[in-house]
Amino acid sequence: MPQQWKLHFPCDSLRCLPVAMLTGETGSAPPATEPQFRLLKRNGSTATVMKYLTEARRIDEDVAGFFISGGDIYEDAEHHNAVFVGRDERGIPRYAHNKGTAGSFRLDMKGSNKAFNFFYRGEGEKLLSLKPRLTCFLSFACSSGKHKENGRGMITVP
């Protein structure tokens, strides 16, 4: 009976030799890196975002102005979209959501950490957990007394 041979070629020898000969690489891939988080460049004006928040979304001008002046919402320079910024407990931006001021465009910025979504950190003893950004605005308006109840469970912000 003829003798049978089993040949073993580790990846760094004959099996990978054609790849190494053609490309000069050994076939190992670089480690995957997560995209680095960066905020979009701010526009010099906030007129488009303010108009979007107050006219299209009907958010009180003082409430919108509060978030804009604090840098938690701003207008990006390239497309004039609204950028909602989420910060960690030290106030460092860790999340950004880009929302079109015209149309339905929405996009979380690459590298955003959703654990730090856009929110308002109050100083009182109540904790409110509000998911949509507009609910956050409405709650802020109600807590500041800038709301009206119409008797049917609807709340409006003048």
Secondary structure in CASP SS format (residue, H / E / C, confidence):
PFRMAT SS
TARGET T0000
AUTHOR 0000-0000-0000
METHOD secondary structure of the structure
MODEL  1
M C 1.00
P C 1.00
Q C 1.00
Q C 1.00
W C 1.00
K C 1.00
L C 1.00
H C 1.00
F C 1.00
P C 1.00
C C 1.00
D C 1.00
S C 1.00
L H 1.00
R H 1.00
C H 1.00
L H 1.00
P H 1.00
V H 1.00
A H 1.00
M H 1.00
L H 1.00
T H 1.00
G C 1.00
E C 1.00
T C 1.00
G C 1.00
S C 1.00
A C 1.00
P C 1.00
P C 1.00
A C 1.00
T C 1.00
E C 1.00
P C 1.00
Q C 1.00
F C 1.00
R C 1.00
L C 1.00
L C 1.00
K C 1.00
R E 1.00
N C 1.00
G C 1.00
S C 1.00
T C 1.00
A H 1.00
T H 1.00
V H 1.00
M H 1.00
K H 1.00
Y H 1.00
L H 1.00
T H 1.00
E H 1.00
A H 1.00
R C 1.00
R C 1.00
I C 1.00
D C 1.00
E H 1.00
D H 1.00
V H 1.00
A H 1.00
G H 1.00
F H 1.00
F H 1.00
I H 1.00
S H 1.00
G C 1.00
G C 1.00
D C 1.00
I E 1.00
Y E 1.00
E E 1.00
D E 1.00
A C 1.00
E C 1.00
H C 1.00
H C 1.00
N C 1.00
A E 1.00
V E 1.00
F E 1.00
V E 1.00
G E 1.00
R E 1.00
D C 1.00
E C 1.00
R C 1.00
G C 1.00
I C 1.00
P E 1.00
R E 1.00
Y E 1.00
A E 1.00
H E 1.00
N E 1.00
K E 1.00
G C 1.00
T C 1.00
A C 1.00
G C 1.00
S C 1.00
F C 1.00
R E 1.00
L E 1.00
D E 1.00
M C 1.00
K C 1.00
G C 1.00
S C 1.00
N C 1.00
K H 1.00
A H 1.00
F H 1.00
N C 1.00
F C 1.00
F C 1.00
Y C 1.00
R C 1.00
G C 1.00
E C 1.00
G C 1.00
E C 1.00
K C 1.00
L C 1.00
L C 1.00
S C 1.00
L C 1.00
K C 1.00
P C 1.00
R H 1.00
L H 1.00
T H 1.00
C H 1.00
F H 1.00
L H 1.00
S H 1.00
F H 1.00
A H 1.00
C H 1.00
S H 1.00
S C 1.00
G C 1.00
K C 1.00
H C 1.00
K E 1.00
E E 1.00
N C 1.00
G C 1.00
R C 1.00
G C 1.00
M C 1.00
I E 1.00
T E 1.00
V C 1.00
P C 1.00
END
